[in-house]
Amino acid sequence: RLEDILSIRQNGIKTDRDSLFFDFDREKLQQRIKTFYSDAGLETNFCDAYDIKDSSSYKLLERRNKTSFDTKNIIPCLYRHFDTRWVYYSPQLTSRAAWDIMHHMLAGANLALITLRQTRRNETGAFLVSTGLVNKDAVSIFDIGTIFPLYLYPAPCSLLDSEEGSGPGGRRPNLSPPSLLTYKSGSACTLSPMVEATSQRPLAPKMSSIMPMPSFIARLTANAMPNS
């Protein structure tokens, strides 16, 4: 099973207000969120257009009162297949921010395998690999995607797992204990440093940096070397 290899996983981001928090245009999104945090954000027309109200599962107005606008929270996010949009992402504001996983995707160069635990429409090939933030519907609009990061970075606060690795930025592979990972010949293996030339260049905000699942697996297995 996949979770026996990549043990840390979580569902993708869920905003519960996509029309408010997502946009193709960064400037339009920035202006909309500024309006949301202003007095105009409580006017009837704006509230009706973007469903600005609390619900039983998402206290949007309560979270609004406890946060403030920050331009650094406008980040590219894989919204759908090959569809990257700007999102206003704040763990204190976003309905389901999936921060336990997404902080690994924002901390440094990383890749995430996106798949479905189950599919209601018998979809096949429901896998993607991406960088950066990932929306819950990145694989299917009918089922919530599960995100498996390739690397784990030290947690930004003590409330989360803060173990450091020997890789860049203190990262370590998101792998189960080494005893569960065996070389195809049956011998134990270790991981050599992974060179990610494609991950070192800045991401284009309109590109989704997606590759097929086999490339993700090849990158992982190509760096598994038998113990001497």
C-alpha positions as CSV (number, residue, x, y, z in Angstrom):
1,R,0.0,0.0,0.0
2,L,1.1,3.5,-0.8
3,E,0.7,4.7,2.8
4,D,3.2,1.9,3.9
5,I,5.9,3.7,1.9
6,L,4.9,7.4,2.1
7,S,3.5,7.5,5.6
8,I,2.7,11.2,6.1
9,R,-0.4,12.3,4.1
10,Q,-3.4,14.5,4.3
11,N,-6.3,15.8,2.1
12,G,-5.8,18.8,0.0
13,I,-6.8,22.4,0.8
14,K,-10.5,23.2,1.1
15,T,-11.5,26.8,1.3
16,D,-15.3,26.4,1.3
17,R,-15.4,29.8,-0.5
18,D,-13.5,29.2,-3.8
19,S,-15.0,32.3,-5.5
20,L,-13.6,34.4,-2.7
21,F,-10.2,32.9,-2.2
22,F,-9.1,31.7,-5.8
23,D,-8.5,33.7,-8.9
24,F,-6.4,33.6,-12.2
25,D,-5.5,37.3,-11.6
26,R,-3.3,38.0,-8.6
27,E,-4.2,41.7,-8.5
28,K,-7.9,41.0,-8.6
29,L,-7.6,38.5,-5.8
30,Q,-5.5,40.9,-3.8
31,Q,-8.1,43.7,-4.1
32,R,-11.0,41.3,-3.3
33,I,-9.3,40.1,-0.1
34,K,-8.5,43.7,0.9
35,T,-12.2,44.5,0.4
36,F,-13.1,41.4,2.5
37,Y,-11.1,42.7,5.4
38,S,-12.5,46.3,5.1
39,D,-15.9,47.7,6.1
40,A,-17.0,47.2,2.5
41,G,-16.5,43.4,3.0
42,L,-19.6,43.4,5.3
43,E,-21.8,45.2,2.8
44,T,-24.8,43.2,1.5
45,N,-23.7,43.1,-2.1
46,F,-20.2,41.8,-1.3
47,C,-21.5,39.3,1.3
48,D,-24.1,37.9,-1.2
49,A,-21.6,37.6,-4.0
50,Y,-19.0,35.7,-2.0
51,D,-21.2,34.0,0.7
52,I,-19.6,36.0,3.6
53,K,-21.2,34.4,6.6
54,D,-20.5,31.9,9.3
55,S,-21.8,28.3,9.0
56,S,-21.9,25.5,11.5
57,S,-18.6,24.1,10.0
58,Y,-16.8,27.2,9.0
59,K,-16.8,30.4,11.2
60,L,-15.6,32.7,8.4
61,L,-16.5,36.0,10.0
62,E,-15.0,34.9,13.3
63,R,-11.8,34.0,11.6
64,R,-11.9,37.3,9.7
65,N,-12.0,39.2,13.0
66,K,-8.9,37.3,14.3
67,T,-6.7,37.8,11.2
68,S,-5.6,40.6,8.8
69,F,-4.6,40.9,5.2
70,D,-1.0,39.9,4.3
71,T,0.2,40.0,0.7
72,K,2.5,37.0,1.4
73,N,-0.5,34.8,1.7
74,I,-1.3,35.1,-2.1
75,I,0.4,31.9,-3.4
76,P,0.0,29.7,-6.6
77,C,-2.0,26.6,-6.0
78,L,-2.9,23.6,-8.2
79,Y,-6.6,24.0,-8.4
80,R,-7.6,21.4,-11.0
81,H,-5.7,19.3,-13.6
82,F,-3.1,21.5,-15.2
83,D,-4.9,24.5,-13.7
84,T,-2.8,26.6,-11.4
85,R,-4.5,29.7,-9.8
86,W,-3.6,32.2,-7.2
87,V,-5.1,31.4,-3.7
88,Y,-5.2,33.5,-0.6
89,Y,-4.0,30.9,1.9
90,S,-3.8,31.5,5.6
91,P,-3.9,28.6,8.1
92,Q,-5.8,30.8,10.5
93,L,-8.4,31.8,7.8
94,T,-8.6,29.0,5.3
95,S,-11.4,26.6,6.2
96,R,-9.3,23.4,6.0
97,A,-5.8,24.5,5.4
98,A,-4.2,21.1,5.6
99,W,-1.2,22.8,7.2
100,D,0.3,19.6,8.6
101,I,1.1,18.7,4.9
102,M,1.2,22.1,3.2
103,H,4.0,23.5,5.4
104,H,6.2,20.9,3.9
105,M,5.2,22.0,0.4
106,L,6.0,25.6,1.2
107,A,9.2,25.2,3.2
108,G,11.5,24.4,0.2
109,A,11.9,22.3,-2.9
110,N,9.4,19.5,-2.8
111,L,7.1,17.3,-4.8
112,A,3.7,15.8,-3.9
113,L,2.0,12.7,-5.1
114,I,-1.8,13.4,-5.4
115,T,-4.2,10.5,-5.6
116,L,-7.6,9.3,-4.4
117,R,-8.4,6.9,-1.6
118,Q,-11.5,5.9,-3.4
119,T,-13.4,7.0,-6.5
120,R,-17.2,7.2,-6.9
121,R,-17.0,7.2,-10.7
122,N,-14.5,4.4,-11.2
123,E,-11.9,6.8,-12.6
124,T,-8.6,5.3,-13.6
125,G,-5.2,7.0,-13.7
126,A,-6.2,9.3,-10.9
127,F,-2.7,10.4,-10.0
128,L,-0.8,13.6,-10.4
129,V,2.5,15.0,-9.1
130,S,2.9,18.7,-8.3
131,T,4.8,21.3,-6.5
132,G,3.5,23.9,-4.0
133,L,0.0,24.1,-2.6
134,V,-2.6,21.6,-3.8
135,N,-6.4,22.0,-3.7
136,K,-8.6,19.0,-2.7
137,D,-10.0,18.8,-6.3
138,A,-6.7,18.7,-8.1
139,V,-7.2,15.1,-9.3
140,S,-11.0,14.8,-9.4
141,I,-13.9,17.3,-8.9
142,F,-15.9,14.4,-7.5
143,D,-13.5,13.0,-4.9
144,I,-11.1,14.6,-2.5
145,G,-7.4,14.1,-3.3
146,T,-4.9,12.8,-0.7
147,I,-1.5,14.5,-0.7
148,F,1.8,12.6,-0.1
149,P,4.8,14.9,0.1
150,L,8.1,13.5,-1.0
151,Y,10.1,15.4,1.6
152,L,9.4,16.5,5.2
153,Y,10.8,19.7,6.5
154,P,11.3,20.7,10.1
155,A,8.1,22.0,11.5
156,P,7.7,25.8,12.0
157,C,6.4,25.3,15.6
158,S,6.8,22.8,18.4
159,L,3.2,21.6,18.1
160,L,4.1,19.6,15.0
161,D,6.8,16.9,14.2
162,S,10.1,18.8,14.1
163,E,12.6,16.1,13.4
164,E,15.3,17.3,11.1
165,G,17.0,15.4,8.3
166,S,20.4,15.8,6.6
167,G,19.0,17.2,3.3
168,P,18.8,20.9,2.2
169,G,16.8,22.9,4.8
170,G,16.9,20.0,7.2
171,R,14.5,18.0,5.0
172,R,14.2,14.2,5.1
173,P,12.4,11.7,2.8
174,N,8.8,11.0,3.7
175,L,9.5,7.3,4.0
176,S,8.4,4.7,6.5
177,P,11.1,3.0,8.6
178,P,14.0,1.7,6.4
179,S,13.0,-1.9,7.2
180,L,9.9,-1.4,5.1
181,L,11.8,-0.2,2.0
182,T,13.8,-2.9,0.2
183,Y,15.8,-2.9,-2.9
184,K,14.1,-5.0,-5.7
185,S,16.8,-7.6,-5.3
186,G,15.7,-8.1,-1.7
187,S,18.7,-6.4,0.0
188,A,18.3,-3.4,2.3
189,C,18.9,0.0,0.8
190,T,19.6,3.6,1.8
191,L,18.8,6.8,0.1
192,S,21.4,8.9,-1.6
193,P,21.0,12.7,-1.8
194,M,18.5,13.6,-4.5
195,V,19.4,16.3,-6.9
196,E,16.3,18.3,-8.0
197,A,17.6,20.6,-10.8
198,T,14.0,21.3,-12.0
199,S,12.9,22.3,-8.5
200,Q,15.6,24.9,-8.0
201,R,14.3,27.4,-10.5
202,P,11.4,29.8,-9.5
203,L,8.0,28.5,-10.3
204,A,6.0,30.4,-13.0
205,P,2.7,31.5,-11.4
206,K,0.7,30.3,-14.4
207,M,2.3,26.9,-14.6
208,S,1.4,23.9,-12.6
209,S,4.8,22.0,-12.7
210,I,3.1,18.6,-13.1
211,M,4.7,15.4,-14.1
212,P,3.2,11.8,-14.5
213,M,3.3,9.5,-11.5
214,P,6.0,7.2,-13.0
215,S,8.4,10.2,-13.0
216,F,7.7,10.7,-9.3
217,I,8.3,7.0,-8.5
218,A,11.4,7.0,-10.8
219,R,12.9,9.9,-8.9
220,L,12.4,8.1,-5.6
221,T,13.6,4.7,-6.7
222,A,16.6,6.0,-8.7
223,N,18.1,7.2,-5.5
224,A,17.7,4.0,-3.6
225,M,21.2,2.4,-3.5
226,P,22.0,-1.0,-2.0
227,N,24.0,-1.0,1.2
228,S,27.6,-1.9,0.7
